[in-house]
Amino acid sequence: MGVKKKISAIDDDESVIAMYQDILNIEFDLFMTTSPSELMANLKEFNPDLMIVDLVIPEKSGIEIIKEIRELCAPKIVVISGTSNSDLFNRAQELSEAFISKPFEPYVVYQRIKSLLYQN
């Protein structure tokens, strides 16, 4: 098997982070956090192939986080959110490769990530 693809995620809900770790840790190298500042401090060195970003995080908006990510590296971005704010939803879709609405099944996230990382 070759080098594992890298995935990083930020979500303010630790149970969501734990779920990502459960479904992704065998196949991918992971860096997961609930803190925007921790994410930014480690992002350039980790250099993920794909980022999972929760759109609504208390410390900083997902839109701001995505913009900062794009300044440091160029991963594919999957936005996950339960927001009903159409402006926020539309902006997130413009800035990302995929949008998944909460609540979601872990299998859906896994399949979407695999399709984005391994598409030709």
trRosetta pair geometry for C-beta under 8 A, 3 or more apart (Angstrom, degrees):
i j d omega theta_ij theta_ji phi_ij phi_ji
1 4 7.9 31 140 -69 116 73
4 27 7.0 158 -141 154 105 44
4 28 5.6 151 172 -137 109 34
4 29 4.7 125 100 -24 123 88
5 27 7.9 2 43 139 95 86
5 28 5.4 -44 78 -122 79 95
5 29 7.3 -160 96 27 32 82
5 49 4.5 -69 -167 37 96 151
5 50 7.0 34 154 6 120 104
5 117 5.2 57 -170 -163 172 138
6 28 6.7 133 -119 -178 20 95
6 29 4.6 -33 -105 74 75 104
6 30 7.6 170 -157 -80 63 25
6 31 7.4 16 -176 3 103 98
6 46 6.3 177 174 164 142 87
6 47 6.7 77 71 92 154 61
6 48 4.4 -131 117 -125 100 59
6 49 5.1 126 53 1 70 85
6 50 7.6 171 95 31 54 66
7 20 7.9 -143 125 175 127 115
7 24 5.9 -75 63 175 148 146
7 28 4.7 24 7 153 112 148
7 29 7.3 153 24 78 64 52
7 30 5.6 -20 72 -107 86 71
7 31 7.8 -173 98 32 45 64
7 48 5.7 74 -128 -155 18 120
7 49 6.8 -46 -71 56 59 84
7 50 5.0 -18 -112 72 83 95
7 51 7.5 163 -160 -90 62 27
7 52 6.8 32 178 -11 105 101
7 113 6.8 13 -108 -160 143 135
8 30 7.3 138 -94 -163 42 55
8 31 4.4 -16 -110 70 92 95
8 32 7.1 -179 -156 -77 53 42
8 33 7.8 -7 -172 13 94 95
8 39 6.9 122 162 -143 127 95
8 42 7.9 172 -127 104 138 106
8 43 6.8 156 123 -116 176 76
8 46 5.9 97 -70 116 128 143
8 48 4.0 -123 -1 -50 100 151
8 50 7.7 177 30 93 62 50
8 51 5.2 -19 71 -112 90 75
8 52 7.4 -161 100 27 45 71
8 75 7.4 -166 34 -23 102 175
9 17 6.5 171 100 -119 119 74
9 20 5.0 -61 28 172 167 172
9 30 7.5 -21 10 -159 99 99
9 31 7.9 168 23 90 58 54
9 32 4.9 -2 58 -118 96 82
9 33 7.5 168 88 31 57 55
9 51 7.0 151 -90 -167 43 56
9 52 3.8 -7 -112 62 96 106
9 53 7.5 -156 -148 -66 57 36
10 32 7.8 170 -78 -159 39 54
10 33 5.6 -17 -106 75 79 82
10 34 7.1 125 -157 -123 69 20
10 35 7.7 -103 -137 61 106 27
10 36 6.5 70 -163 -89 150 58
10 39 5.0 -23 -77 -75 129 148
10 51 7.7 -3 7 -174 92 101
10 52 7.4 178 28 91 50 67
10 53 5.7 12 54 -122 97 63
10 54 6.2 -114 107 21 69 89
10 57 6.7 -20 141 -78 108 154
10 65 6.4 -125 70 -172 151 155
11 16 4.4 -80 124 91 155 129
11 17 5.5 -168 57 -57 106 81
11 20 7.6 148 10 -17 134 135
11 34 6.6 -47 84 -110 49 70
11 52 7.4 -25 -41 120 106 104
11 54 4.0 104 -114 -32 72 132
11 57 7.4 -147 -145 -91 29 107
11 80 7.2 -23 -94 74 119 122
12 34 5.4 84 -129 -161 38 95
12 54 6.3 -121 5 84 76 153
12 56 7.8 -70 14 110 128 64
12 57 4.7 156 -42 -133 112 77
12 58 5.9 102 -118 5 155 90
12 59 7.8 162 -94 6 116 90
13 16 4.2 71 87 4 107 110
13 17 7.1 177 95 -9 57 82
13 34 7.6 179 33 -117 17 112
13 54 7.4 140 16 -97 92 160
14 17 5.3 -49 -149 36 41 115
14 18 6.3 45 151 -22 69 102
14 34 6.0 -40 -76 -63 75 138
15 18 5.5 -48 -147 36 35 115
15 19 6.5 41 150 -22 63 102
16 19 5.5 -50 -150 33 34 114
16 20 6.6 38 150 -20 64 100
16 54 7.2 85 106 -74 157 130
16 80 7.9 175 -174 110 138 144
17 20 5.7 -51 -152 33 33 113
17 21 6.6 34 150 -19 64 104
17 32 4.7 134 -160 164 101 126
17 33 7.4 -175 -123 32 140 3
17 34 6.3 -85 -40 -61 147 87
18 21 5.6 -53 -150 36 34 113
18 22 6.4 38 151 -23 65 104
19 22 5.6 -52 -149 33 33 114
19 23 6.5 12 161 -4 67 108
19 106 5.7 -133 176 -97 110 118
20 23 6.4 -69 -146 45 27 96
20 24 5.6 -14 171 13 67 125
20 30 7.4 150 132 -144 102 137
20 32 5.9 157 86 -108 128 136
20 52 6.5 -164 -120 60 142 157
20 109 7.4 -90 -105 136 78 149
21 24 6.6 -76 -125 52 19 89
21 25 5.1 29 -176 -47 65 118
21 30 6.3 155 -112 124 73 167
21 32 6.0 -91 -63 -1 98 158
22 25 7.0 -17 -99 7 10 110
22 106 7.4 -39 86 -148 109 153
23 106 4.8 -174 -63 175 149 118
23 107 7.8 -148 -138 -78 139 40
23 109 6.8 95 93 83 154 111
23 110 5.0 -112 163 -72 125 117
24 27 6.4 -86 -163 54 52 92
24 28 4.9 -32 172 42 95 120
24 30 5.9 112 108 -79 115 126
24 110 7.0 -163 -75 -108 78 87
24 113 7.2 -28 -105 98 118 166
25 28 7.1 -81 -112 61 19 73
25 30 5.7 -63 -101 -2 72 138
31 39 8.0 131 129 -125 110 66
31 42 6.0 -155 -176 126 146 133
31 46 4.7 -45 -11 -136 156 159
31 48 6.9 -125 38 -67 109 115
33 38 4.6 -157 -158 95 152 122
33 39 5.1 -160 64 -64 135 81
33 42 7.7 137 -32 40 145 133
34 38 8.0 42 58 42 49 133
35 38 3.8 71 82 11 116 110
35 39 6.5 -176 94 -13 61 82
35 59 7.2 32 -145 18 57 162
36 39 5.5 -53 -148 34 33 116
36 40 6.4 27 158 -15 67 106
36 57 6.4 136 -51 116 109 146
36 59 5.1 -152 14 96 120 126
36 60 4.4 33 -58 33 172 130
36 65 5.7 -117 -127 -98 109 111
37 40 6.0 -55 -146 39 31 107
37 41 6.3 33 155 -22 64 108
37 59 7.6 -88 -18 154 90 153
38 41 5.7 -55 -145 36 30 113
38 42 6.4 4 163 2 64 114
39 42 6.5 -84 -154 48 23 93
39 43 5.8 41 158 -56 67 106
39 65 7.1 20 93 -151 150 115
40 43 5.6 -33 -132 1 30 122
40 68 6.0 -40 -104 147 116 137
40 72 7.5 168 -146 -34 73 157
42 45 5.9 -73 -163 51 54 106
42 46 5.3 42 150 -18 89 118
43 46 6.0 -66 -139 43 24 103
43 47 7.6 91 160 -69 54 37
43 48 7.4 -63 -150 4 73 99
43 69 6.5 -131 -160 -121 150 73
43 72 5.2 71 110 110 123 152
43 73 6.3 -149 153 9 98 123
44 47 6.6 15 180 -66 32 79
44 72 4.9 -106 -76 -175 89 114
44 73 6.3 173 -111 -44 54 109
47 73 5.4 -179 -130 -123 67 148
47 75 7.9 161 177 -60 48 103
48 51 5.6 116 87 -67 140 74
48 73 7.1 117 43 109 64 148
48 75 4.6 8 95 -90 87 149
49 75 5.7 115 146 -131 15 95
49 76 6.9 4 149 20 65 93
49 117 6.0 69 126 -126 128 103
50 75 5.2 169 -97 178 16 112
50 76 4.7 -22 -110 65 82 93
50 77 7.4 169 -161 -83 63 27
50 78 6.6 27 178 -6 108 103
50 113 6.1 134 127 -149 162 91
50 116 6.2 106 -110 105 134 125
50 117 5.8 -76 -35 -76 136 102
51 66 7.9 163 99 -112 140 72
51 69 5.8 -44 -27 -153 173 156
51 75 4.7 111 -17 92 92 137
51 76 7.4 -176 25 87 68 45
51 77 4.9 -15 66 -112 101 75
51 78 7.1 -172 92 30 51 67
52 77 8.0 155 -90 -160 23 57
52 78 5.0 -21 -108 72 69 104
52 80 6.1 13 -176 -5 95 119
52 109 7.6 36 -120 -163 140 118
52 113 7.6 -38 -69 -91 112 119
53 62 4.9 129 148 -154 108 103
53 65 5.6 173 -146 100 128 127
53 66 5.8 179 77 -70 175 90
53 69 7.5 -115 -70 -20 137 152
53 77 6.0 -6 6 -166 119 105
53 78 7.2 158 22 81 69 50
53 79 5.4 -32 73 -108 92 66
53 80 7.2 163 79 23 40 74
53 96 7.5 -141 44 -96 117 131
54 57 5.6 108 88 -60 107 95
54 62 5.9 -135 103 -85 43 123
54 79 7.9 107 -126 -162 13 64
54 80 5.6 -42 -99 76 58 89
54 81 6.4 119 -165 -84 58 75
55 61 7.4 -8 175 -175 61 76
55 62 3.7 -103 -134 26 38 152
55 63 7.4 38 -152 -37 82 71
55 79 5.5 54 -64 -174 99 109
55 80 7.1 -153 -12 80 85 37
55 81 3.4 -14 23 -77 122 139
55 83 5.6 -79 93 -9 137 130
55 88 6.4 111 168 158 131 114
55 92 5.4 -37 -108 -93 126 147
56 61 7.3 -26 -113 -134 45 67
56 62 6.5 -47 -38 -16 29 111
56 81 6.0 104 -2 -137 90 108
56 82 7.6 -70 26 49 128 76
56 83 5.8 139 -36 -65 122 110
57 60 5.9 -2 86 62 111 59
57 61 7.0 159 45 -121 80 18
57 62 6.2 115 1 -60 99 75
57 65 7.1 49 30 -32 138 142
60 64 5.0 -105 174 79 101 131
60 65 5.8 118 113 -55 116 92
61 64 4.7 99 62 5 83 100
61 65 7.0 -147 99 -4 46 87
61 88 8.0 -120 -163 -135 123 115
62 65 5.3 -53 -146 38 37 115
62 66 6.2 41 154 -23 68 102
62 79 6.3 103 155 -138 141 105
62 81 6.9 -118 6 -71 163 126
62 92 6.6 21 105 -107 124 115
63 66 5.8 -52 -149 33 29 111
63 67 6.6 30 152 -18 62 104
63 88 7.1 -117 -41 -145 124 80
63 91 5.6 1 -109 126 129 128
63 92 6.6 -103 -81 -79 85 74
63 95 6.8 130 -134 15 72 161
64 67 5.8 -55 -151 35 32 112
64 68 6.4 29 153 -16 66 106
65 68 5.8 -58 -150 39 31 110
65 69 6.3 37 151 -24 66 104
66 69 5.5 -50 -147 32 33 115
66 70 6.4 33 155 -20 64 105
66 77 5.9 77 -131 -162 105 163
66 79 7.4 -26 -73 -82 136 110
66 92 7.6 153 -22 -129 158 68
66 95 4.8 85 137 143 148 137
66 96 6.8 -85 -130 -66 143 91
67 70 5.8 -55 -151 34 30 112
67 71 6.9 33 150 -22 62 103
67 95 7.5 -63 -63 -142 67 143
68 71 5.7 -52 -155 29 36 114
68 72 6.8 18 155 -8 66 110
69 72 6.1 -74 -155 43 32 101
69 73 6.6 -54 179 55 70 82
69 75 6.9 -63 168 39 121 102
69 77 6.9 119 97 -89 150 127
70 73 7.9 -96 -124 68 19 42
70 74 7.1 50 -138 -103 60 60
70 95 7.7 -102 -43 -164 138 102
76 97 4.6 -27 -165 9 95 151
76 98 7.8 39 160 5 107 98
76 116 5.0 177 136 163 156 123
76 117 7.1 -149 38 -78 142 61
77 95 6.9 -32 80 131 147 80
77 96 4.2 -102 99 -126 101 85
77 97 5.9 134 55 11 56 85
77 98 7.8 -168 103 38 50 69
78 96 6.4 113 -111 -178 16 126
78 97 6.7 -48 -73 66 60 89
78 98 4.6 -14 -118 71 81 106
78 99 7.6 174 -164 -83 60 24
78 100 6.4 16 176 0 105 109
78 109 7.6 119 145 -148 152 82
78 112 6.4 114 -125 122 138 122
78 113 6.5 -69 -29 -86 156 79
78 116 6.9 -150 -62 -3 109 165
79 92 4.4 -179 150 178 173 117
79 93 7.6 -111 43 -71 138 44
79 95 7.6 78 -48 80 134 94
79 96 4.5 -145 -16 -27 104 169
79 98 7.2 -175 28 95 66 54
79 99 4.9 -15 68 -112 100 73
79 100 7.3 175 89 27 50 65
80 99 7.8 161 -84 -162 34 51
80 100 4.9 -17 -107 70 81 97
80 101 7.8 170 -154 -96 60 8
80 102 6.3 80 167 -51 88 94
80 104 7.0 -92 -145 7 112 144
80 109 7.3 4 -91 -108 136 116
81 88 7.7 -115 141 130 164 115
81 89 7.4 -150 82 -99 132 75
81 92 6.8 -94 9 -121 141 177
81 99 7.5 -40 30 -162 96 94
81 101 6.9 -41 77 -123 56 51
81 102 6.2 -92 145 3 18 104
82 101 6.6 88 -105 -173 49 72
82 102 3.5 -62 -63 68 94 111
82 103 7.1 25 -96 -46 118 50
83 88 5.3 -62 142 92 156 132
83 89 6.0 -163 94 -63 109 88
84 89 7.9 -22 -164 -41 17 129
85 88 3.9 47 97 20 117 116
85 89 6.3 168 89 -17 60 87
86 89 5.3 -53 -141 39 33 117
86 90 6.1 34 159 -20 67 105
87 90 5.9 -55 -147 37 27 109
87 91 6.3 26 155 -17 63 108
88 91 5.8 -55 -145 38 29 110
88 92 6.3 31 155 -20 64 108
89 92 5.9 -58 -150 36 26 111
89 93 6.5 26 154 -19 63 106
89 99 7.3 86 -162 -167 78 154
90 93 5.8 -55 -149 34 31 111
90 94 6.6 34 152 -21 64 104
91 94 5.7 -54 -154 32 33 114
91 95 6.5 15 156 -7 66 112
92 95 6.0 -69 -147 44 30 102
92 96 5.9 -4 167 5 69 123
92 99 5.9 102 118 -105 110 120
93 96 6.5 -74 -129 49 24 92
93 99 5.2 -49 -91 -32 81 141
96 99 6.2 114 81 -64 132 77
97 116 5.7 108 118 -134 139 128
98 112 5.5 153 170 176 161 123
98 116 6.2 -101 -17 -69 133 135
100 104 5.3 26 160 -89 113 157
100 108 6.6 146 -143 126 128 113
100 109 6.2 112 158 -93 176 77
100 112 6.2 -159 -67 21 126 169
101 104 6.6 143 84 -64 50 101
104 108 5.2 -114 -179 67 104 130
104 109 6.0 99 124 -46 134 97
105 108 4.7 97 64 -5 85 103
105 109 7.6 -158 94 -2 49 82
106 109 5.7 -56 -156 36 41 111
106 110 6.2 40 150 -20 72 107
107 110 5.5 -54 -146 38 34 115
107 111 6.2 31 157 -17 67 107
108 111 6.0 -56 -145 39 27 108
108 112 6.3 26 157 -18 63 109
109 112 5.9 -58 -146 37 28 109
109 113 6.3 27 157 -19 64 109
110 113 5.9 -59 -149 36 26 111
110 114 6.4 24 156 -16 63 108
111 114 5.8 -54 -145 38 31 110
111 115 6.3 29 157 -19 65 106
112 115 5.9 -56 -148 37 30 109
112 116 6.4 26 155 -16 64 108
113 116 5.9 -60 -149 38 29 108
113 117 6.1 18 160 -11 66 114
114 117 6.0 -63 -140 43 28 105
114 118 5.8 -15 175 17 66 117
115 118 6.9 -75 -129 54 19 84
115 119 5.8 40 169 -56 62 103
116 119 6.3 -33 -134 -1 20 114
